[in-house]
Amino acid sequence: MQAQRDPSAYWKMAHDPYCLEERIISDLEAIMKKDPLLEEFDVIPVTEAKNRSPVIHISHNLGIEVWCIKTVFMYCYENSFKLEPLWKKEYLRLERYTKAALLLNANITTLWNIRKKLIVNHFLDIDCDFLLTKLALSQKPKCFEALSHRRWLLQQASSSNPHWVETELSLCDRLSSRMKCNYHAWSHRQFVFSQAIKQQGFSLTLWASEYEVSDVWTKFHLSDHSGWHYRKFLLDQFRKNLDYIEQHMDVARKLLNNIPGTTTPTQLYMELLNEELQKNEDLILSFNAHETLWYYRRFLLQAGTISHAENHFLEKCCNSHKSNSKRAAATGVDGVQMRYIEHHRRWLSDFCV
Amino acid sequence: MVRLYSLAVLHRNEQGSPQLLKAAYDLSSFGFFQRSSVQEFMAFTAKILTERTNAASRQSVKQGEYMCHIYVRGDGLCCVLTADHEYPQRVAHTLLTKVLDDFAARVESSLWSEGNAACTAYSGLEASLAKYQNPREADALTKVQEELDETKIILHNTIEAVLQRGEKLDDLVSKSQGLSDASKMFYKTARKTNSCCNFG
């Protein structure tokens, strides 16, 4: 074991330790080791290769110039597959090549799986992969493979970092703001929430802070269906934990701005739904033609009870639509809103029967 | 998403060539290494559109996932707002009017043609950009400005539609002096690859 860790033995295995690819990989590796606070990784387009290292490190951001990607990636990719059968002996080099290959292209499940194997057999430190997935995601915020690897890591060692919930949630914040309708980021958020509950039991504080976060998010991202779905998920979580909330009614009322006149958790839940309906109505009336808002409304109606007020709401929409029609004619979204109103009316009549 | 990326005030002299007077950007949703190129491109687009919009008229131009709203006043002062598709168009154009009124009130018109240096003292753009990220802030404003409805806003589906006959965006990009080599390269790669992966 000791002999293999000896650097000279390690270098002897490489074809040519000083070839270009090896040097670039070493640069990448050195920066990742030196700066554990790295925030972002990106590919930098340049016109031509200059005679200097293509690896750039500025204030916790790692960049690589585009010209070398193809050769470095192919080199790492081929070597990873070549060394895979010898993984017990060659784990150091295998780790090195899979890391560089995944950094450049994070969509390869097989390579992530090789790393899983190394982690399970204690050849690789798990924190290294938290950093690697973070960097890969900073370049491709919708990369499912990296997120799935991260979920696996969390299941292996979620207790090692006491602040893992906060870390994951802030990662999700960044991913969802980087790319719109980022389904994978919101699924990850659901996973983190469920996992936290599983470990520590239902927590009203966590729930309330997430509810607040998603409130702000949905206000600014009206058509982000994944963001609205997360809000639905939170409301469902509330309903599922009514027993717990009953024992902590004081806390619940305080966290939810002390909604007056609620004594039971069920009442509190209905009150939340009503609040949401009101907010949803506001949004539909002030922003034209966002189908997601209508879907969310139907969820709210189904979760609560449909009252006759819904017909009034539709009337209101039609009226505001008429008064807006002159203005909206220029933008072309007018007909779309009308279609959503019609669709909702049909749904309502089906549902009430 | 409802989001504003940049707000720029330009001035067009009698020959029709535009000059950027002041701009504010919110690029936090872009990657660290992309920000400088994105900023250059927003300034570049603002200039292109200013050159190609008639005096005293309004346009909204779609480009990819962005929407540029532009208003050129009769006196050559002009404002360009880069937002996304979900930012309400009416609010955007009301905001343009408001920003220009504010700018004209604070900076003397004799200074406009002198360009950038003379107008640096004006600092209202950053505040407006931050405040109107939430379009509902502008609601009260829109209600007062009903006359905007009467104004016709021309809508274009791409920047190419705004260009004059025989002009091509690729050529304009490669000829531009305001864009660095890195940004031109960025433009070429962005055209080739679709950076977001599947499950769009």
Interface residues (C-beta under 8 A of the other chain):
Chain A: E39 E40 D42 I44 P45 V46 T47 I58 N61 G63 V66 N107 S138 Q139 K140 K142 C143 F144 S177 R178 M179 K180 C181 Y183 H184 K219 F220 H221 L222 S223 D224 S286 F287 N288 H290 K326 R327 A330 T331 G332
Chain B: M1 V2 R3 S28 S29 G31 F32 F33 Q34 E65 D84 E86 P88 Q89 R90 Q133 N134 P135 R136 D139 D149 K152 I153 L155 D181 A182 K184 M185 F186 K188 T189 S195 C196 C197 N198 F199 G200
